[in-house]
């Protein structure tokens, strides 16, 4: 099993994700590309004490085409996890 600190890379901060987190129900994280929903759920419950995860949804985002000074290529693929908490407002972040 992977380490919880390796599974969750960082929180994903956008206007939409912050609006959902203010309600206290949904939090969005960038996770490892090969992490599954069970590993993400266990990592969130381990890293943030007193939190029970209700649902995990994942989205794999493909890297965009980018032009650089000496050529072109693609950015890395990444995975986004939307974590819904169970009843009750818990301030995680």
MODELLER restraints for C-alpha pairs under 7 A, 6 or more apart:
rsr = mdl.restraints
at = mdl.atoms
rsr.add(forms.Gaussian(group=physical.xy_distance, feature=features.Distance(at['CA:4:A'], at['CA:43:A']), mean=4.43, stdev=0.5))
rsr.add(forms.Gaussian(group=physical.xy_distance, feature=features.Distance(at['CA:4:A'], at['CA:47:A']), mean=6.91, stdev=0.5))
rsr.add(forms.Gaussian(group=physical.xy_distance, feature=features.Distance(at['CA:7:A'], at['CA:31:A']), mean=5.66, stdev=0.5))
rsr.add(forms.Gaussian(group=physical.xy_distance, feature=features.Distance(at['CA:7:A'], at['CA:32:A']), mean=5.47, stdev=0.5))
rsr.add(forms.Gaussian(group=physical.xy_distance, feature=features.Distance(at['CA:7:A'], at['CA:35:A']), mean=6.49, stdev=0.5))
rsr.add(forms.Gaussian(group=physical.xy_distance, feature=features.Distance(at['CA:7:A'], at['CA:40:A']), mean=6.70, stdev=0.5))
rsr.add(forms.Gaussian(group=physical.xy_distance, feature=features.Distance(at['CA:7:A'], at['CA:43:A']), mean=6.80, stdev=0.5))
rsr.add(forms.Gaussian(group=physical.xy_distance, feature=features.Distance(at['CA:8:A'], at['CA:29:A']), mean=6.75, stdev=0.5))
rsr.add(forms.Gaussian(group=physical.xy_distance, feature=features.Distance(at['CA:8:A'], at['CA:30:A']), mean=6.35, stdev=0.5))
rsr.add(forms.Gaussian(group=physical.xy_distance, feature=features.Distance(at['CA:8:A'], at['CA:31:A']), mean=4.54, stdev=0.5))
rsr.add(forms.Gaussian(group=physical.xy_distance, feature=features.Distance(at['CA:8:A'], at['CA:32:A']), mean=6.62, stdev=0.5))
rsr.add(forms.Gaussian(group=physical.xy_distance, feature=features.Distance(at['CA:9:A'], at['CA:30:A']), mean=5.58, stdev=0.5))
rsr.add(forms.Gaussian(group=physical.xy_distance, feature=features.Distance(at['CA:9:A'], at['CA:31:A']), mean=5.18, stdev=0.5))
rsr.add(forms.Gaussian(group=physical.xy_distance, feature=features.Distance(at['CA:9:A'], at['CA:32:A']), mean=6.83, stdev=0.5))
rsr.add(forms.Gaussian(group=physical.xy_distance, feature=features.Distance(at['CA:10:A'], at['CA:29:A']), mean=5.78, stdev=0.5))
rsr.add(forms.Gaussian(group=physical.xy_distance, feature=features.Distance(at['CA:10:A'], at['CA:30:A']), mean=5.45, stdev=0.5))
rsr.add(forms.Gaussian(group=physical.xy_distance, feature=features.Distance(at['CA:11:A'], at['CA:28:A']), mean=6.01, stdev=0.5))
rsr.add(forms.Gaussian(group=physical.xy_distance, feature=features.Distance(at['CA:11:A'], at['CA:29:A']), mean=4.19, stdev=0.5))
rsr.add(forms.Gaussian(group=physical.xy_distance, feature=features.Distance(at['CA:11:A'], at['CA:30:A']), mean=5.95, stdev=0.5))
rsr.add(forms.Gaussian(group=physical.xy_distance, feature=features.Distance(at['CA:12:A'], at['CA:28:A']), mean=5.43, stdev=0.5))
rsr.add(forms.Gaussian(group=physical.xy_distance, feature=features.Distance(at['CA:12:A'], at['CA:29:A']), mean=4.93, stdev=0.5))
rsr.add(forms.Gaussian(group=physical.xy_distance, feature=features.Distance(at['CA:12:A'], at['CA:30:A']), mean=5.87, stdev=0.5))
rsr.add(forms.Gaussian(group=physical.xy_distance, feature=features.Distance(at['CA:17:A'], at['CA:27:A']), mean=6.67, stdev=0.5))
rsr.add(forms.Gaussian(group=physical.xy_distance, feature=features.Distance(at['CA:17:A'], at['CA:28:A']), mean=6.24, stdev=0.5))
rsr.add(forms.Gaussian(group=physical.xy_distance, feature=features.Distance(at['CA:20:A'], at['CA:26:A']), mean=5.44, stdev=0.5))
rsr.add(forms.Gaussian(group=physical.xy_distance, feature=features.Distance(at['CA:20:A'], at['CA:27:A']), mean=6.96, stdev=0.5))
rsr.add(forms.Gaussian(group=physical.xy_distance, feature=features.Distance(at['CA:21:A'], at['CA:27:A']), mean=5.44, stdev=0.5))
rsr.add(forms.Gaussian(group=physical.xy_distance, feature=features.Distance(at['CA:24:A'], at['CA:89:A']), mean=5.05, stdev=0.5))
rsr.add(forms.Gaussian(group=physical.xy_distance, feature=features.Distance(at['CA:24:A'], at['CA:90:A']), mean=6.25, stdev=0.5))
rsr.add(forms.Gaussian(group=physical.xy_distance, feature=features.Distance(at['CA:24:A'], at['CA:91:A']), mean=6.71, stdev=0.5))
rsr.add(forms.Gaussian(group=physical.xy_distance, feature=features.Distance(at['CA:25:A'], at['CA:84:A']), mean=5.57, stdev=0.5))
rsr.add(forms.Gaussian(group=physical.xy_distance, feature=features.Distance(at['CA:25:A'], at['CA:85:A']), mean=5.37, stdev=0.5))
rsr.add(forms.Gaussian(group=physical.xy_distance, feature=features.Distance(at['CA:26:A'], at['CA:82:A']), mean=6.61, stdev=0.5))
rsr.add(forms.Gaussian(group=physical.xy_distance, feature=features.Distance(at['CA:26:A'], at['CA:83:A']), mean=5.52, stdev=0.5))
rsr.add(forms.Gaussian(group=physical.xy_distance, feature=features.Distance(at['CA:26:A'], at['CA:84:A']), mean=4.50, stdev=0.5))
rsr.add(forms.Gaussian(group=physical.xy_distance, feature=features.Distance(at['CA:26:A'], at['CA:85:A']), mean=6.40, stdev=0.5))
rsr.add(forms.Gaussian(group=physical.xy_distance, feature=features.Distance(at['CA:27:A'], at['CA:82:A']), mean=5.82, stdev=0.5))
rsr.add(forms.Gaussian(group=physical.xy_distance, feature=features.Distance(at['CA:27:A'], at['CA:83:A']), mean=5.21, stdev=0.5))
rsr.add(forms.Gaussian(group=physical.xy_distance, feature=features.Distance(at['CA:27:A'], at['CA:84:A']), mean=6.59, stdev=0.5))
rsr.add(forms.Gaussian(group=physical.xy_distance, feature=features.Distance(at['CA:28:A'], at['CA:80:A']), mean=6.96, stdev=0.5))
rsr.add(forms.Gaussian(group=physical.xy_distance, feature=features.Distance(at['CA:28:A'], at['CA:81:A']), mean=5.64, stdev=0.5))
rsr.add(forms.Gaussian(group=physical.xy_distance, feature=features.Distance(at['CA:28:A'], at['CA:82:A']), mean=4.53, stdev=0.5))
rsr.add(forms.Gaussian(group=physical.xy_distance, feature=features.Distance(at['CA:28:A'], at['CA:83:A']), mean=6.12, stdev=0.5))
rsr.add(forms.Gaussian(group=physical.xy_distance, feature=features.Distance(at['CA:29:A'], at['CA:80:A']), mean=5.82, stdev=0.5))
rsr.add(forms.Gaussian(group=physical.xy_distance, feature=features.Distance(at['CA:29:A'], at['CA:81:A']), mean=5.26, stdev=0.5))
rsr.add(forms.Gaussian(group=physical.xy_distance, feature=features.Distance(at['CA:29:A'], at['CA:82:A']), mean=6.61, stdev=0.5))
rsr.add(forms.Gaussian(group=physical.xy_distance, feature=features.Distance(at['CA:30:A'], at['CA:79:A']), mean=5.85, stdev=0.5))
rsr.add(forms.Gaussian(group=physical.xy_distance, feature=features.Distance(at['CA:30:A'], at['CA:80:A']), mean=4.67, stdev=0.5))
rsr.add(forms.Gaussian(group=physical.xy_distance, feature=features.Distance(at['CA:30:A'], at['CA:81:A']), mean=6.24, stdev=0.5))
rsr.add(forms.Gaussian(group=physical.xy_distance, feature=features.Distance(at['CA:31:A'], at['CA:79:A']), mean=5.62, stdev=0.5))
rsr.add(forms.Gaussian(group=physical.xy_distance, feature=features.Distance(at['CA:31:A'], at['CA:80:A']), mean=6.06, stdev=0.5))
rsr.add(forms.Gaussian(group=physical.xy_distance, feature=features.Distance(at['CA:31:A'], at['CA:81:A']), mean=6.64, stdev=0.5))
rsr.add(forms.Gaussian(group=physical.xy_distance, feature=features.Distance(at['CA:32:A'], at['CA:79:A']), mean=6.41, stdev=0.5))
rsr.add(forms.Gaussian(group=physical.xy_distance, feature=features.Distance(at['CA:33:A'], at['CA:78:A']), mean=5.73, stdev=0.5))
rsr.add(forms.Gaussian(group=physical.xy_distance, feature=features.Distance(at['CA:33:A'], at['CA:79:A']), mean=5.22, stdev=0.5))
rsr.add(forms.Gaussian(group=physical.xy_distance, feature=features.Distance(at['CA:37:A'], at['CA:56:A']), mean=6.06, stdev=0.5))
rsr.add(forms.Gaussian(group=physical.xy_distance, feature=features.Distance(at['CA:41:A'], at['CA:53:A']), mean=6.28, stdev=0.5))
rsr.add(forms.Gaussian(group=physical.xy_distance, feature=features.Distance(at['CA:41:A'], at['CA:56:A']), mean=6.85, stdev=0.5))
rsr.add(forms.Gaussian(group=physical.xy_distance, feature=features.Distance(at['CA:45:A'], at['CA:51:A']), mean=5.63, stdev=0.5))
rsr.add(forms.Gaussian(group=physical.xy_distance, feature=features.Distance(at['CA:45:A'], at['CA:52:A']), mean=6.12, stdev=0.5))
rsr.add(forms.Gaussian(group=physical.xy_distance, feature=features.Distance(at['CA:45:A'], at['CA:53:A']), mean=6.88, stdev=0.5))
rsr.add(forms.Gaussian(group=physical.xy_distance, feature=features.Distance(at['CA:48:A'], at['CA:92:A']), mean=6.75, stdev=0.5))
rsr.add(forms.Gaussian(group=physical.xy_distance, feature=features.Distance(at['CA:52:A'], at['CA:85:A']), mean=5.98, stdev=0.5))
rsr.add(forms.Gaussian(group=physical.xy_distance, feature=features.Distance(at['CA:52:A'], at['CA:86:A']), mean=5.83, stdev=0.5))
rsr.add(forms.Gaussian(group=physical.xy_distance, feature=features.Distance(at['CA:53:A'], at['CA:83:A']), mean=6.91, stdev=0.5))
rsr.add(forms.Gaussian(group=physical.xy_distance, feature=features.Distance(at['CA:53:A'], at['CA:84:A']), mean=6.08, stdev=0.5))
rsr.add(forms.Gaussian(group=physical.xy_distance, feature=features.Distance(at['CA:53:A'], at['CA:85:A']), mean=4.55, stdev=0.5))
rsr.add(forms.Gaussian(group=physical.xy_distance, feature=features.Distance(at['CA:53:A'], at['CA:86:A']), mean=5.82, stdev=0.5))
rsr.add(forms.Gaussian(group=physical.xy_distance, feature=features.Distance(at['CA:54:A'], at['CA:84:A']), mean=5.52, stdev=0.5))
rsr.add(forms.Gaussian(group=physical.xy_distance, feature=features.Distance(at['CA:54:A'], at['CA:85:A']), mean=5.00, stdev=0.5))
rsr.add(forms.Gaussian(group=physical.xy_distance, feature=features.Distance(at['CA:54:A'], at['CA:86:A']), mean=4.97, stdev=0.5))
rsr.add(forms.Gaussian(group=physical.xy_distance, feature=features.Distance(at['CA:55:A'], at['CA:83:A']), mean=5.98, stdev=0.5))
rsr.add(forms.Gaussian(group=physical.xy_distance, feature=features.Distance(at['CA:55:A'], at['CA:84:A']), mean=5.03, stdev=0.5))
rsr.add(forms.Gaussian(group=physical.xy_distance, feature=features.Distance(at['CA:55:A'], at['CA:85:A']), mean=6.94, stdev=0.5))
rsr.add(forms.Gaussian(group=physical.xy_distance, feature=features.Distance(at['CA:56:A'], at['CA:81:A']), mean=6.64, stdev=0.5))
rsr.add(forms.Gaussian(group=physical.xy_distance, feature=features.Distance(at['CA:56:A'], at['CA:82:A']), mean=5.74, stdev=0.5))
rsr.add(forms.Gaussian(group=physical.xy_distance, feature=features.Distance(at['CA:56:A'], at['CA:83:A']), mean=4.67, stdev=0.5))
rsr.add(forms.Gaussian(group=physical.xy_distance, feature=features.Distance(at['CA:56:A'], at['CA:84:A']), mean=6.27, stdev=0.5))
rsr.add(forms.Gaussian(group=physical.xy_distance, feature=features.Distance(at['CA:57:A'], at['CA:81:A']), mean=5.65, stdev=0.5))
rsr.add(forms.Gaussian(group=physical.xy_distance, feature=features.Distance(at['CA:57:A'], at['CA:82:A']), mean=5.09, stdev=0.5))
rsr.add(forms.Gaussian(group=physical.xy_distance, feature=features.Distance(at['CA:57:A'], at['CA:83:A']), mean=6.56, stdev=0.5))
rsr.add(forms.Gaussian(group=physical.xy_distance, feature=features.Distance(at['CA:58:A'], at['CA:79:A']), mean=6.96, stdev=0.5))
rsr.add(forms.Gaussian(group=physical.xy_distance, feature=features.Distance(at['CA:58:A'], at['CA:80:A']), mean=5.64, stdev=0.5))
rsr.add(forms.Gaussian(group=physical.xy_distance, feature=features.Distance(at['CA:58:A'], at['CA:81:A']), mean=4.41, stdev=0.5))
rsr.add(forms.Gaussian(group=physical.xy_distance, feature=features.Distance(at['CA:58:A'], at['CA:82:A']), mean=6.20, stdev=0.5))
rsr.add(forms.Gaussian(group=physical.xy_distance, feature=features.Distance(at['CA:59:A'], at['CA:79:A']), mean=5.73, stdev=0.5))
rsr.add(forms.Gaussian(group=physical.xy_distance, feature=features.Distance(at['CA:59:A'], at['CA:80:A']), mean=5.16, stdev=0.5))
rsr.add(forms.Gaussian(group=physical.xy_distance, feature=features.Distance(at['CA:59:A'], at['CA:81:A']), mean=6.45, stdev=0.5))
rsr.add(forms.Gaussian(group=physical.xy_distance, feature=features.Distance(at['CA:60:A'], at['CA:78:A']), mean=6.00, stdev=0.5))
rsr.add(forms.Gaussian(group=physical.xy_distance, feature=features.Distance(at['CA:60:A'], at['CA:79:A']), mean=4.39, stdev=0.5))
rsr.add(forms.Gaussian(group=physical.xy_distance, feature=features.Distance(at['CA:60:A'], at['CA:80:A']), mean=6.32, stdev=0.5))
rsr.add(forms.Gaussian(group=physical.xy_distance, feature=features.Distance(at['CA:61:A'], at['CA:77:A']), mean=5.81, stdev=0.5))
rsr.add(forms.Gaussian(group=physical.xy_distance, feature=features.Distance(at['CA:61:A'], at['CA:78:A']), mean=5.33, stdev=0.5))
rsr.add(forms.Gaussian(group=physical.xy_distance, feature=features.Distance(at['CA:61:A'], at['CA:79:A']), mean=5.82, stdev=0.5))
rsr.add(forms.Gaussian(group=physical.xy_distance, feature=features.Distance(at['CA:62:A'], at['CA:77:A']), mean=4.54, stdev=0.5))
rsr.add(forms.Gaussian(group=physical.xy_distance, feature=features.Distance(at['CA:62:A'], at['CA:78:A']), mean=6.59, stdev=0.5))
rsr.add(forms.Gaussian(group=physical.xy_distance, feature=features.Distance(at['CA:63:A'], at['CA:74:A']), mean=5.78, stdev=0.5))
rsr.add(forms.Gaussian(group=physical.xy_distance, feature=features.Distance(at['CA:63:A'], at['CA:75:A']), mean=4.49, stdev=0.5))
rsr.add(forms.Gaussian(group=physical.xy_distance, feature=features.Distance(at['CA:63:A'], at['CA:76:A']), mean=4.89, stdev=0.5))
rsr.add(forms.Gaussian(group=physical.xy_distance, feature=features.Distance(at['CA:63:A'], at['CA:77:A']), mean=4.53, stdev=0.5))
rsr.add(forms.Gaussian(group=physical.xy_distance, feature=features.Distance(at['CA:64:A'], at['CA:74:A']), mean=5.55, stdev=0.5))
rsr.add(forms.Gaussian(group=physical.xy_distance, feature=features.Distance(at['CA:64:A'], at['CA:75:A']), mean=5.44, stdev=0.5))
rsr.add(forms.Gaussian(group=physical.xy_distance, feature=features.Distance(at['CA:65:A'], at['CA:73:A']), mean=5.89, stdev=0.5))
rsr.add(forms.Gaussian(group=physical.xy_distance, feature=features.Distance(at['CA:65:A'], at['CA:74:A']), mean=4.47, stdev=0.5))
rsr.add(forms.Gaussian(group=physical.xy_distance, feature=features.Distance(at['CA:65:A'], at['CA:75:A']), mean=6.47, stdev=0.5))
rsr.add(forms.Gaussian(group=physical.xy_distance, feature=features.Distance(at['CA:66:A'], at['CA:72:A']), mean=5.78, stdev=0.5))
rsr.add(forms.Gaussian(group=physical.xy_distance, feature=features.Distance(at['CA:66:A'], at['CA:73:A']), mean=5.55, stdev=0.5))
rsr.add(forms.Gaussian(group=physical.xy_distance, feature=features.Distance(at['CA:66:A'], at['CA:74:A']), mean=5.61, stdev=0.5))
rsr.add(forms.Gaussian(group=physical.xy_distance, feature=features.Distance(at['CA:66:A'], at['CA:75:A']), mean=6.76, stdev=0.5))
rsr.add(forms.Gaussian(group=physical.xy_distance, feature=features.Distance(at['CA:67:A'], at['CA:73:A']), mean=6.43, stdev=0.5))
